Amino acid sequence: MQFDVFVNPISTARRAYPHLVVLQSDIAQALTHDIVAPIVPRDSLKSVSGRMNPRVSVESVDGVVLVSALTTIRRSDLKRPMATLASERDTLLAAVDYLFFGV
């Protein structure tokens, strides 16, 4: 499930944050919530810079993972993954490291 992308199940937030990526390790399966970061379309942002906001592609749409906007969501609210960002693992983990440890 780590790095899987889902449609944002919160309908009121979906316009601003249409997708979520699970960043939490698969080891934490006993928990009821997952740590996620929103993915927003690149063209909806005026400017994005820095290692904390990796650029990704989801269904051929250029997006940005807003690691600084981490949140939790009930695992049961995440239905079917629509994509995976496993190929971006190193970039996503580097963004999390930068957010929490400044490296």
Residue pairs with C-beta under 8 A, 6 or more apart in sequence:
1 22
1 24
1 26
1 34
1 81
2 22
2 23
2 24
2 25
2 26
2 86
3 21
3 22
3 23
3 84
3 85
3 86
3 88
3 89
3 92
4 21
4 22
4 78
4 81
4 83
4 84
4 85
5 19
5 20
5 21
5 39
5 58
5 81
5 82
5 83
5 84
5 85
6 19
6 20
6 21
6 22
6 36
6 78
6 79
6 80
6 81
6 82
7 14
7 18
7 19
7 20
7 79
7 82
8 14
8 17
8 18
8 19
8 20
8 38
9 73
9 77
9 78
9 79
10 73
10 77
13 38
16 38
16 40
16 44
17 38
17 39
17 40
17 66
17 69
18 39
18 40
18 41
19 38
19 39
19 58
19 63
19 82
20 36
20 37
20 38
20 39
20 73
20 78
21 36
21 37
21 39
21 56
21 65
21 85
21 92
22 34
22 35
22 36
22 78
23 35
23 36
23 37
23 67
23 70
23 92
23 96
24 31
24 34
24 35
24 36
28 34
31 75
32 74
32 75
32 76
33 72
33 73
33 74
33 75
34 72
34 73
34 75
34 78
35 70
35 71
35 72
36 70
36 71
36 72
36 73
37 65
37 66
37 67
37 69
37 70
37 71
38 65
38 66
38 69
38 71
39 56
39 58
39 63
39 64
39 65
39 66
40 63
40 64
40 66
41 61
41 62
41 63
41 64
42 48
42 55
42 61
42 62
42 63
42 64
43 62
45 64
48 55
48 64
50 98
51 94
51 95
51 98
52 67
52 68
52 95
52 98
52 99
53 64
53 65
53 66
53 67
53 68
53 95
54 64
54 65
54 67
54 88
54 91
54 92
54 94
54 95
55 62
55 63
55 64
56 62
56 63
56 64
56 65
56 85
56 88
57 63
58 82
58 83
58 85
59 82
59 83
65 85
65 92
65 95
67 92
67 95
67 96
67 98
67 99
68 99
70 99
85 92
97 103
